[in-house]
Amino acid sequence: MMMWWHGLSMVGSLAVTAPIGVAIAIWLVAGRSWHLTAAWCALFGAGMALVVATKVAFMGWGMGVKAVEFAGFSGHAMRAAAVFPVAFFLLVRNRTLPWRVAATVAGVALAVLIAISRVYVEAHSVSEAVTGCILGLLVAASFIWYASVQQHMVMSRWLLLMCLPIVLIAPRVEPVPAEQWIAQLAMHLSGRDQTYTRAIWRKPKTLQHSSSGGFSL
């Protein structure tokens, strides 16, 4: 069972979801859907930026919510919730409404399972997985709503051909050290030589104030 959760977690990794996000943008550009391309890049980019910002805030300055163990949005959950509903929706964009709804729901279900997997593999707390998933779903919902009122060329088969190799090959590729990059950015911006970790929340209050200097809500 744990292998199942690890496998799902890998599907939400940067090595899988980022290329799919890029494939969606390429597909939209190929269809000359300039407004949709701009909307997708802006929405997905904003979601990614919020993930990085919350993680940098915690790693660099210890800013988080101790009561629910929130140290930043889950990137896996956010990206999965953003890309899979959108990719599935675009694959059946030229079909009837029931097809579009079913495909979108399937993408949402996959994203929710990936968010749950992040808790099971102990990579994130429940609050981080849930909020990351919600953030990604907001990105997907905003784009799908906008795409529903826009006209664009139908190239669903090409999108499938671009995404399928990514899903099959990427899990076998060496993981992208995104967390390390964020940690280095946090240390550079904060001037610290070490990042904050959840361990500051397990220390007695007197030690937290004297040794960490971080902020928690």
C-alpha positions as CSV (number, residue, x, y, z in Angstrom):
1,M,0.0,0.0,0.0
2,M,2.8,2.4,0.8
3,M,4.3,1.8,-2.7
4,W,1.0,3.0,-4.1
5,W,1.2,6.2,-2.2
6,H,4.8,6.7,-3.2
7,G,3.9,6.2,-6.8
8,L,1.1,8.7,-6.6
9,S,3.4,11.2,-4.9
10,M,5.9,10.8,-7.7
11,V,3.2,11.6,-10.3
12,G,2.9,15.0,-8.6
13,S,6.6,15.7,-8.7
14,L,8.2,18.6,-10.5
15,A,9.6,16.3,-13.1
16,V,6.1,15.3,-14.1
17,T,3.8,18.2,-13.5
18,A,6.1,21.0,-14.7
19,P,6.7,19.5,-18.2
20,I,2.9,18.9,-18.5
21,G,2.3,22.5,-17.6
22,V,4.8,23.5,-20.3
23,A,3.1,21.1,-22.7
24,I,-0.2,22.7,-22.1
25,A,1.3,26.1,-22.9
26,I,2.9,24.8,-26.1
27,W,-0.4,23.2,-27.2
28,L,-2.2,26.5,-26.7
29,V,0.5,28.4,-28.6
30,A,0.3,25.9,-31.4
31,G,-3.5,26.5,-31.5
32,R,-2.8,30.2,-31.7
33,S,-4.8,30.7,-28.5
34,W,-2.8,33.7,-27.3
35,H,-5.2,34.8,-24.6
36,L,-5.5,31.3,-23.2
37,T,-1.7,30.9,-23.3
38,A,-1.2,34.1,-21.3
39,A,-4.0,33.1,-18.9
40,W,-2.5,29.7,-18.3
41,C,1.1,31.0,-17.8
42,A,-0.1,33.7,-15.5
43,L,-2.3,31.5,-13.3
44,F,0.2,28.6,-13.1
45,G,3.1,30.9,-12.5
46,A,1.2,32.7,-9.7
47,G,0.4,29.4,-8.1
48,M,4.1,28.3,-8.2
49,A,5.2,31.7,-6.9
50,L,2.9,31.4,-3.9
51,V,4.2,28.0,-3.1
52,V,7.8,29.2,-3.2
53,A,7.0,32.4,-1.2
54,T,5.4,30.5,1.7
55,K,8.3,28.0,1.8
56,V,10.9,30.7,1.7
57,A,9.1,32.6,4.4
58,F,9.2,29.6,6.7
59,M,12.7,28.4,5.8
60,G,14.2,31.8,6.0
61,W,12.3,33.4,8.8
62,G,10.4,30.7,10.5
63,M,7.0,32.1,9.5
64,G,4.3,29.5,9.7
65,V,1.2,28.4,11.5
66,K,2.3,26.1,14.4
67,A,-1.3,25.1,15.4
68,V,-1.8,23.2,12.1
69,E,1.9,22.6,11.3
70,F,1.7,24.8,8.2
71,A,5.2,25.6,6.8
72,G,4.2,26.3,3.2
73,F,1.9,25.1,0.5
74,S,2.6,21.6,-0.8
75,G,4.1,22.1,-4.3
76,H,3.2,18.6,-5.4
77,A,-0.5,19.1,-4.4
78,M,-0.7,22.5,-6.0
79,R,0.9,21.5,-9.3
80,A,-1.1,18.3,-9.6
81,A,-4.4,20.1,-8.8
82,A,-3.5,22.8,-11.4
83,V,-2.3,20.7,-14.3
84,F,-4.3,17.5,-14.3
85,P,-7.9,18.9,-14.4
86,V,-6.8,21.4,-17.1
87,A,-5.0,18.7,-19.2
88,F,-7.9,16.3,-18.9
89,F,-10.4,19.1,-19.8
90,L,-8.4,20.2,-22.8
91,L,-8.2,16.7,-24.1
92,V,-12.0,16.6,-24.5
93,R,-12.6,20.3,-25.1
94,N,-14.4,19.6,-28.4
95,R,-16.7,17.0,-26.8
96,T,-20.1,17.5,-25.2
97,L,-20.5,19.0,-21.7
98,P,-20.8,15.6,-19.9
99,W,-17.5,14.6,-21.4
100,R,-15.8,17.8,-20.2
101,V,-17.3,17.5,-16.7
102,A,-16.3,13.8,-16.4
103,A,-12.7,14.6,-17.6
104,T,-12.3,17.5,-15.2
105,V,-13.7,15.5,-12.3
106,A,-11.2,12.7,-13.1
107,G,-8.4,15.2,-13.1
108,V,-9.6,16.6,-9.7
109,A,-9.8,13.1,-8.3
110,L,-6.2,12.3,-9.3
111,A,-5.0,15.6,-7.8
112,V,-6.8,14.9,-4.5
113,L,-5.2,11.4,-4.3
114,I,-1.8,13.0,-5.0
115,A,-2.4,15.5,-2.2
116,I,-3.4,12.7,0.2
117,S,-0.3,10.8,-0.8
118,R,1.9,13.6,0.4
119,V,0.5,13.1,3.9
120,Y,0.9,9.3,3.8
121,V,4.6,9.6,2.7
122,E,5.1,12.1,5.5
123,A,6.3,14.8,3.2
124,H,3.7,17.3,4.3
125,S,1.2,18.0,7.1
126,V,-2.5,17.8,6.4
127,S,-2.8,21.6,6.3
128,E,0.0,21.9,3.7
129,A,-1.5,19.2,1.4
130,V,-5.0,20.5,1.7
131,T,-4.2,24.2,1.1
132,G,-1.8,23.3,-1.7
133,C,-4.5,21.3,-3.4
134,I,-7.1,24.1,-2.9
135,L,-4.6,26.6,-4.4
136,G,-4.1,24.4,-7.5
137,L,-7.8,23.8,-7.9
138,L,-8.4,27.5,-7.9
139,V,-5.8,27.8,-10.7
140,A,-7.4,25.1,-12.7
141,A,-11.0,26.3,-12.1
142,S,-10.0,29.9,-13.2
143,F,-8.4,28.6,-16.4
144,I,-11.2,26.2,-17.3
145,W,-13.8,28.9,-16.8
146,Y,-11.9,31.2,-19.0
147,A,-11.3,28.5,-21.6
148,S,-15.0,27.7,-21.7
149,V,-15.8,31.1,-23.0
150,Q,-12.9,31.3,-25.5
151,Q,-12.6,29.9,-28.9
152,H,-9.4,28.0,-29.9
153,M,-8.2,25.3,-32.3
154,V,-8.8,21.7,-31.4
155,M,-5.6,19.7,-31.1
156,S,-6.4,17.3,-28.3
157,R,-4.5,14.3,-29.8
158,W,-1.3,16.3,-29.9
159,L,-1.7,17.3,-26.3
160,L,-2.0,13.6,-25.4
161,L,1.0,12.7,-27.4
162,M,3.0,15.4,-25.6
163,C,1.9,14.5,-22.1
164,L,1.9,10.7,-22.2
165,P,5.7,10.3,-22.5
166,I,6.2,12.7,-19.7
167,V,3.9,10.6,-17.3
168,L,5.6,7.4,-18.4
169,I,9.3,8.5,-18.3
170,A,9.5,11.3,-15.8
171,P,9.0,9.0,-12.7
172,R,12.1,7.1,-13.6
173,V,14.2,10.3,-13.9
174,E,16.3,11.6,-11.0
175,P,14.1,13.8,-8.8
176,V,14.5,17.6,-9.3
177,P,16.1,19.1,-6.2
178,A,13.5,21.9,-6.0
179,E,13.4,21.8,-2.2
180,Q,17.2,22.4,-2.1
181,W,16.9,25.3,-4.4
182,I,14.2,26.9,-2.3
183,A,16.3,26.3,0.8
184,Q,19.3,28.0,-0.8
185,L,17.1,30.9,-1.8
186,A,15.7,31.3,1.7
187,M,19.2,31.3,3.2
188,H,20.4,33.8,0.7
189,L,17.5,36.2,1.3
190,S,17.5,35.8,5.1
191,G,21.2,35.8,5.6
192,R,21.1,32.6,7.6
193,D,23.4,29.7,7.3
194,Q,20.7,27.2,8.1
195,T,17.0,27.0,7.3
196,Y,14.2,26.8,9.9
197,T,12.5,23.4,10.2
198,R,9.5,22.1,12.0
199,A,11.7,21.2,14.9
200,I,11.3,24.7,16.2
201,W,7.7,23.9,17.0
202,R,8.7,20.9,19.1
203,K,11.0,22.9,21.4
204,P,9.9,24.5,24.7
205,K,8.8,28.1,24.2
206,T,11.8,29.5,26.0
207,L,14.2,27.7,23.6
208,Q,12.1,28.8,20.6
209,H,12.5,32.4,21.4
210,S,16.2,32.2,22.4
211,S,17.5,29.9,19.7
212,S,15.3,30.2,16.6
213,G,14.0,33.7,16.5
214,G,11.3,32.6,14.1
215,F,7.7,33.6,13.8
216,S,4.7,31.2,14.3
217,L,1.0,31.8,14.4
